Amino acid sequence: MASFLQACVRVHTKNIIHNLQIARQQAPQARVLAIVKAELYGHRINQVVETIEKNLLDDDVLGVTDLPSAEKLRSLFKHRRLLLLHGVFNQQELTSCINNNIEMVVHCPNQIDLLSSLPQKSLPLLWLKVDSGMGRLGFSSLQVESLIDKIKALKPHCLMSHFACADEPLSPLNEKQKKSFASFKKRLSKIPYSSLANSAAILHQLTPMDSDSTQYIRPGIMLYGGFPNNMSQKNSIINTLLPTMSFEAPVISLKKAHKGMTVGYGADWVAPEDGYIATLKAGYADGYPRALGDKAQVFFEGQYYPVVGRVSMDLMAIYLHPSSYQPNAFPKIKIGDRVELWGKNLDIRQVAEKADTIAYELLTQIADRVPRFCDD
Ligand SMILES: Cc1ncc(COP(=O)(O)O)c(C=O)c1O
C-alpha cells in the first residue's frame, strides 16, 4: 500500500472485465483484439493484464504498439495471440517477432520488403492495414494495386483500417471510410478476417456487429471506462460501462483560511469567506493537469470540494467552505485522508473536459512515481 504521503492509483480490475464483457456482447460472434498499449492506458500492473488475458477466448488477441511491451506480454503468456500494431522496422525486430510468435501489422512498403525476404513458412500471421480515410498508417488503394502480387504472396490473415471520426457517429467520413474499406475487401477478397471497429465504432455499431464471425473488434478506451467524450449520454450501452481507475491524493496540511487570503502561485485565488484550506500532495508531476487549477473538484466521503489556486508540480489545494462542515466544528477532512481526483465519484471524462483534453490523455499521463494498486 502507498504511504499516505503519496498520490496513488487504485485500479478496479473487475470493472475492466465488466467493460470487456460489454464489448463482447456488442459483437458476440466476433473475435476480440483487446488494446492494452501504453501499459493498459496507464493502468499498468501485470495483475490487470493477467486478468484480462484470462477473460479472453482462445482466438482473441492482445494488441500493443511497441516491441518491448509485446516481448513482456510473451514472457507472461506463452500461448496468447499477440499483435504488434505498428509492425516492425528492421530485421532485428522481425526476428524477435518470429522467435516470440508475435503477429504484426503491415502498413507500408518497407515492411512488405522486409517480410518478402522470408520463406513462406516462417511468416508470422500478418494484419494488412489499409488507409480508408485516417490518412496516417496504411496502404492507399494505389499502393495496394502496385504491390498486389507481393501482398498476396504474404497471405495476410486480417485486413484492417481505422476510423478517424467514430466518436462522431453522424460524420460523413464514417460512411466514406466504410465504403472505402469495402472496396479494399473486394480487391483483397482472399484475406479471411477484417477489423475496423475501435471502442467508439463498437458503441455506435458503425460496422455490422451481431452476425459477423470474420471480424475482430478492437476495444481500447471502453475497457478503461473513458470512452470518447462527445458521445450522447443517452446511449444506454455507454452508461453500463464502469470506471476502472481512481486517482487519489493525500491531505498533508490543513489550515484555517480567513476571508481574503490567497492561495498558491500567482496569489490569484482569494478566499471568499473563512473556511479551511487542505493541501494535497499531488501536482502536475504526478499527472494531475495544471489546467485544472480553479476548475475541478475532488471528492471525499460524500462531498465535493473545489480545487483552488494553481496546481503546482507536487501540490494542489482545496477549499473547505464553511457550508461543508458543522458550524464551530472541525471539517471532516483530516491530514492523512485521501481524496479522489477522479474515479468512481468523479467521472474522468468530465474532469478531462475541464482540462480541455480527453480521458485517454489523463489516463496515460499519470507519472511513474505514482504507485498503482488493484483494489479488487
Ligand atoms: C489500431 C487501433 N485499434 C484500436 C484502438 C483502440 O482505440 P480506442 O481506444 O479509441 O478504442 C487503437 C487505439 O488508438 C488503435 O490504434
The ligand as a Gaussian input file, in Angstrom:
#p B3LYP/6-31G(d) Opt

LIG

0 1
 C       -5.345000       0.327000     -34.491000
 C       -6.098000       0.645000     -33.261000
 N       -7.213000      -0.024000     -32.990000
 C       -7.949000       0.220000     -31.876000
 C       -7.560000       1.183000     -30.986000
 C       -8.403000       1.448000     -29.774000
 O       -8.988000       2.698000     -29.872000
 P       -9.978000       3.200000     -28.705000
 O       -9.116000       3.339000     -27.510000
 O      -10.476000       4.502000     -29.192000
 O      -10.989000       2.133000     -28.576000
 C       -6.400000       1.912000     -31.224000
 C       -6.007000       2.976000     -30.310000
 O       -5.578000       4.033000     -30.673000
 C       -5.645000       1.635000     -32.384000
 O       -4.509000       2.295000     -32.642000

